[in-house]
């Protein structure tokens, strides 16, 4: 028997939109449309302030509800760069924090390289190689950010580390 429960949604305080419920089978489209509306709102806000969105991300929290994989929540994240404002000054002050993150990534790379040399299981070796490649990519992006912090690309380094 197919179960298709109705899911109720709440908006974040101050978030534009109307909270609608949706059956689990249509929940992904419902939540995604709300998050796309939020992204459009952020883009308009950035343009109004003379800024540019340099990174955007929409994430959906998917869970099984009834017989369906359903979106139970969503989140829209944007990084806006506005030339000549305090946000660019804030980016420059992140330099020492970014250098600390660089050192942490370099330590983890060395640790993974050591583990890779001693690991005998082929599946674990492959996982270690993939982790190592992701960390090296994150390190390269971070180094580029340190050279030009006003062009800091919104990369979620914590999710890579």
URJO-V70957 format. One record per residue. N is the residue number from 1. RES is the residue in one small letter. PHI is phi in radians with two decimals (999 if undefined). OMEGA is omega in degrees with one decimal (999 if undefined). D_CENTER is the distance of its C-alpha to the mean C-alpha in Angstrom with 2 decimals. Layout:
# URJO-V70957
n=(N	N)
res=(RES	RES)
phi=(PHI	PHI)
omega=(OMEGA	OMEGA)
d_center=(D_CENTER	D_CENTER)
This chain:
# URJO-V70957
n=(1	2	3	4	5	6	7	8	9	10	11	12	13	14	15	16	17	18	19	20	21	22	23	24	25	26	27	28	29	30	31	32	33	34	35	36	37	38	39	40	41	42	43	44	45	46	47	48	49	50	51	52	53	54	55	56	57	58	59	60	61	62	63	64	65	66	67	68	69	70	71	72	73	74	75	76	77	78	79	80	81	82	83	84	85	86	87	88	89	90	91	92	93	94	95	96	97	98	99	100	101	102	103	104	105	106	107	108	109	110	111	112	113	114	115	116	117	118	119	120	121	122	123	124	125	126	127	128	129	130	131	132	133	134	135	136	137	138	139	140	141	142	143	144	145	146	147	148	149	150	151	152	153	154	155	156	157	158	159	160	161)
res=(x	x	x	x	x	x	x	x	x	x	x	x	x	x	x	x	x	x	x	x	x	x	x	x	x	x	x	x	x	x	x	x	x	x	x	x	x	x	x	x	x	x	x	x	x	x	x	x	x	x	x	x	x	x	x	x	x	x	x	x	x	x	x	x	x	x	x	x	x	x	x	x	x	x	x	x	x	x	x	x	x	x	x	x	x	x	x	x	x	x	x	x	x	x	x	x	x	x	x	x	x	x	x	x	x	x	x	x	x	x	x	x	x	x	x	x	x	x	x	x	x	x	x	x	x	x	x	x	x	x	x	x	x	x	x	x	x	x	x	x	x	x	x	x	x	x	x	x	x	x	x	x	x	x	x	x	x	x	x	x	x)
phi=(999	-1.52	-1.97	-2.29	-1.18	-1.51	-1.84	-1.66	-2.17	-2.06	-1.59	-1.12	-0.99	1.46	-1.33	-1.27	2.24	-2.04	-1.29	-2.04	-1.60	-2.69	-1.18	-0.97	-1.16	-1.99	-1.16	-1.09	-1.12	-1.13	-1.21	-1.08	-1.12	-1.15	-1.20	-1.14	-1.07	-1.09	-1.07	-1.08	-1.06	-1.12	-1.11	-1.10	-1.08	-1.10	-1.09	-1.07	-1.58	1.38	-1.88	-2.37	-1.41	-1.78	-2.77	-2.48	-2.62	-2.02	-2.15	-2.00	-1.62	-1.76	-2.45	-1.40	-2.29	1.14	-1.64	-2.16	-1.44	-2.17	-1.52	-1.70	-2.85	-2.51	-2.58	-2.00	-2.19	-2.38	-2.00	-1.95	-1.86	-2.08	-1.05	1.31	-2.04	-1.11	-1.10	-1.25	-1.15	-1.11	-1.08	-1.14	-1.26	-1.36	-0.90	-1.19	-1.12	-1.19	-1.14	-1.09	-1.12	-1.07	-1.10	-1.11	-1.14	-1.08	-1.11	-1.17	-1.10	-1.07	-1.12	-1.15	-1.10	-1.14	-1.10	-1.10	-1.17	-1.74	-1.28	-1.90	-1.24	-1.08	-1.17	-1.17	-1.08	-1.13	-1.07	-1.10	-1.08	-1.11	-1.06	-1.11	-1.11	-1.10	-1.14	-1.14	-1.10	-1.06	-1.12	-1.09	-1.13	-1.10	-1.11	-1.12	-1.15	-1.20	-1.28	-2.43	-1.09	-1.23	-1.91	-0.93	-1.48	-1.30	-2.02	-1.49	-1.11	-1.08	-1.30	-1.54	-1.62)
omega=(-179.3	177.5	-177.5	-175.4	175.7	-179.5	176.1	-178.3	174.0	173.9	173.6	177.6	179.2	-179.5	179.3	177.1	-179.8	179.8	178.2	171.6	179.5	173.6	-177.5	-178.6	-179.6	-173.0	-178.4	178.6	-178.8	-177.6	179.4	178.6	177.2	-179.4	175.3	175.3	177.3	179.3	177.2	177.4	179.6	178.3	177.5	178.7	179.0	179.1	179.8	-179.2	179.6	-177.8	-179.6	174.0	-179.5	177.7	173.3	-179.1	173.3	179.5	177.0	175.5	-176.0	178.1	176.8	176.7	-175.0	-179.5	-170.3	167.5	-172.0	173.8	179.8	178.4	177.1	179.7	176.0	180.0	176.3	170.2	-177.6	174.9	176.4	-177.5	173.6	177.8	-179.4	179.4	178.0	175.4	178.7	178.4	179.8	-179.3	178.7	-175.0	-177.6	177.3	178.5	177.2	176.0	178.7	178.2	179.7	178.8	179.0	179.4	177.3	-179.4	177.2	178.6	179.9	179.2	178.2	177.5	179.4	-179.0	-179.9	-175.6	-176.2	179.9	-179.7	-176.6	179.4	178.9	177.0	179.5	178.0	178.8	178.0	179.6	177.7	-180.0	178.9	178.1	179.1	178.0	176.1	178.5	179.6	178.5	178.1	180.0	178.5	176.9	178.9	179.5	178.8	-177.6	-174.7	178.6	176.7	-176.9	179.5	-179.5	178.6	-178.7	-175.5	-178.9	179.5	178.4	-174.2	999)
d_center=(36.84	33.63	31.90	29.76	29.13	28.20	24.93	24.89	21.90	21.59	19.84	18.32	21.10	21.53	19.23	21.30	22.46	24.78	23.93	25.33	25.84	25.52	26.89	24.60	25.38	23.97	21.15	18.31	19.84	20.44	16.96	15.43	18.15	17.41	13.72	15.02	17.65	15.28	13.62	17.26	18.22	15.71	17.01	20.52	19.97	18.78	21.83	24.09	23.24	23.64	20.07	17.65	14.03	12.72	9.07	7.87	5.54	7.54	7.39	10.94	12.68	15.49	18.75	22.29	24.49	28.04	28.31	24.95	21.27	20.05	17.01	17.70	14.84	11.98	9.37	8.73	6.92	8.90	10.40	14.11	16.72	20.22	22.97	25.58	24.03	23.14	19.43	20.55	22.70	19.88	18.01	21.30	21.66	18.49	20.54	21.93	18.73	17.27	20.59	20.37	17.02	18.79	21.69	19.73	18.13	21.65	23.16	20.89	21.75	25.41	25.20	23.73	26.41	29.05	27.94	27.96	31.55	32.82	31.01	33.35	31.42	30.20	27.20	26.07	26.77	24.54	21.62	22.31	22.51	19.11	17.56	19.67	18.57	14.81	15.87	18.17	15.65	13.44	16.81	17.87	14.91	15.49	19.19	18.81	16.95	19.87	22.34	21.03	18.90	19.56	17.56	14.60	11.79	8.34	7.11	5.42	8.97	9.36	7.73	10.23	13.01)
